[in-house]
Structures are given as structure tokens and as C-alpha cells.
Amino acid sequence: MSPGGQQICFVGDSFVAGVGDETALGWTGRLAARQAAAARPVTAYNLGIRGNTSAQILGRIGAEIDQRRSPLRPTRVVVSMGVNDTTSVDGIPRVHPDDSCSNLERILEIISGDPILVVGPPAVSDDAQNARIAQLSAHFHALCSARGIPYVEVFSVLERHPVWRQQVLEGDGAHPRSQGYQALYELVAPTWDRWMNHLPGFGEQLA
């Protein structure tokens, strides 16, 4: 395959967009740089929108990816979402957990023709919201495992990660700076490598 012979659509929320990272790399930019450093560069599209819930991502993901398809390059899709679903408005989450799971199911159906990697929602500074994020991440993980879709659970590590916690607290309560995103990137990288290398059956092994 020629250089840049694959393209990756990173779809999700502000964490996908890398909000707060002064280097403007986030975890997605670091993954693209990892490919370039390995002499296997990709064309990467960052389709993260700050504040997006799973419902909003569901509403746009098909068109977003279709607009970026090319007969010259196969497309892969990385999806990451969930924190905004758990944000409480007047005591009620923006998206009910059952609806979040239904939205993820429909997203996976829409992009089922492409290799898919799902990265779970990270931790924030609010303990009550973190409890909701942990529960949603577990539901997402079970859903992906049942379908043989690789899922990277990042919440449990980041909730107690000293750099992530400190940078989120020093920021807006949700987003870290560069070192925090480096920690998130390091959690995703091993699964990313297996996913990019087409190892057979690895999705089921991660279940």
C-alpha cells in the first residue's frame, strides 16, 4: 500500500477534538503521528465536535464519513463518545443510558462495512458524573464485545491517573492539557496497533 494508503475518521466529542491540548495533537493526532513514525502514514480526519452527545454523533456520522470516502484509500473509523451523554441537566442526564447504547448500536450498524475501533469515555472531575461514565463505559464495552468490535476502556485508569486528574482539575473540570492526552494516547496505542495490523479475531480477544 502506498504512503497514506489508509484514511482514518476519528468521530466523537471534545476529547476527540483534543480540547485543552496546547500542542493541538490530542490523542488522535498522536496516533496519526505514531503511524508516520512507523513509516505507515495515514490520512487522518478529526471529526470531533465539542458538546456532542451520542445522539448528535449518530445524526451526522454517516454523512461525515461518506463525504470523505475515496476510491484510492480504504476507510477506517474510530468512535469515542459518552461524557456529554452523562452530563446532568436539571438532574437528568442529557441522554439516558439505554438511549446511549441504542445510539452506539445504530452507529456500529451504519459503519459496519468499515473496520471500527471504539474508545470509551474518559473520567472528569465530578464524582457523580464519573459514576455515570463508569456505568456507561461498561455498557459500551459489553455491547462492542458482543459484536466482536475492539473497545478500549480508558475510564478506570484515567480516573486515578495522577497527571490526568491534576490537569483536569486545573482546567475546566473535563479536559486535560498535553500530558493528560499523552496518557490517554498511551492507553489506546496497543489496541490501535493490533487494529491497524489486521490481527484476526483480536476484537473477540478484547471482550
NORVEN-V737603 format. One record per residue. N is the residue number from 1. RES is the residue in one small letter. SS is DSSP state (~ for helix, > for strand, _ for the rest). OMEGA is omega as a letter, one per 20 degrees, with the letter a starting at -180 (none if undefined). Layout:
N_RES_SS_OMEGA, N_RES_SS_OMEGA
This chain:
1_m___a, 2_s___r, 3_p___a, 4_g___a, 5_g___r, 6_q_>_r, 7_q_>_a, 8_i_>_r, 9_c_>_r, 10_f_>_a, 11_v_>_r, 12_g_>_a, 13_d___a, 14_s_~_r, 15_f_~_r, 16_v_~_r, 17_a_~_r, 18_g___a, 19_v___r, 20_g___a, 21_d___a, 22_e___r, 23_t___a, 24_a___r, 25_l___a, 26_g_~_r, 27_w_~_a, 28_t_~_r, 29_g_~_r, 30_r_~_r, 31_l_~_r, 32_a_~_r, 33_a_~_r, 34_r_~_r, 35_q_~_r, 36_a_~_a, 37_a_~_r, 38_a___a, 39_a___r, 40_r___a, 41_p___r, 42_v___r, 43_t_>_a, 44_a_>_r, 45_y_>_r, 46_n_>_a, 47_l_>_r, 48_g_>_r, 49_i___a, 50_r___r, 51_g___a, 52_n___r, 53_t___r, 54_s_~_r, 55_a_~_r, 56_q_~_r, 57_i_~_r, 58_l_~_a, 59_g_~_a, 60_r_~_a, 61_i_~_a, 62_g_~_a, 63_a_~_a, 64_e_~_a, 65_i_~_a, 66_d_~_a, 67_q___a, 68_r___r, 69_r___r, 70_s_>_r, 71_p___a, 72_l___a, 73_r_>_r, 74_p_>_a, 75_t_>_r, 76_r_>_a, 77_v_>_r, 78_v_>_a, 79_v_>_r, 80_s_>_a, 81_m___r, 82_g___a, 83_v___a, 84_n_~_r, 85_d_~_a, 86_t_~_r, 87_t___a, 88_s_>_r, 89_v_>_a, 90_d___r, 91_g___a, 92_i_>_r, 93_p_>_a, 94_r___r, 95_v___r, 96_h___a, 97_p_~_r, 98_d_~_r, 99_d_~_r, 100_s_~_r, 101_c_~_r, 102_s_~_r, 103_n_~_r, 104_l_~_r, 105_e_~_a, 106_r_~_r, 107_i_~_a, 108_l_~_r, 109_e_~_a, 110_i_~_a, 111_i___a, 112_s___r, 113_g___a, 114_d___r, 115_p_>_a, 116_i_>_r, 117_l_>_r, 118_v_>_r, 119_v_>_a, 120_g___r, 121_p___r, 122_p___r, 123_a___r, 124_v___a, 125_s___a, 126_d___a, 127_d_~_a, 128_a_~_r, 129_q_~_r, 130_n_~_r, 131_a_~_r, 132_r_~_r, 133_i_~_r, 134_a_~_r, 135_q_~_a, 136_l_~_r, 137_s_~_r, 138_a_~_r, 139_h_~_r, 140_f_~_a, 141_h_~_a, 142_a_~_a, 143_l_~_a, 144_c_~_a, 145_s_~_a, 146_a_~_a, 147_r___a, 148_g___r, 149_i___r, 150_p_>_a, 151_y_>_r, 152_v_>_r, 153_e___a, 154_v___a, 155_f_~_a, 156_s_~_r, 157_v_~_a, 158_l_~_r, 159_e_~_a, 160_r___a, 161_h___a, 162_p_~_a, 163_v_~_r, 164_w_~_a, 165_r_~_a, 166_q_~_a, 167_q_~_r, 168_v_~_r, 169_l_~_a, 170_e_~_a, 171_g___a, 172_d___r, 173_g___a, 174_a___a, 175_h___r, 176_p___r, 177_r___a, 178_s_~_a, 179_q_~_r, 180_g_~_r, 181_y_~_r, 182_q_~_r, 183_a_~_r, 184_l_~_r, 185_y_~_a, 186_e_~_r, 187_l_~_a, 188_v_~_a, 189_a_~_a, 190_p_~_r, 191_t_~_r, 192_w_~_a, 193_d_~_r, 194_r_~_r, 195_w_~_a, 196_m_~_a, 197_n___r, 198_h___r, 199_l___a, 200_p___r, 201_g___a, 202_f_~_r, 203_g_~_r, 204_e_~_a, 205_q_~_a, 206_l___a, 207_a___none
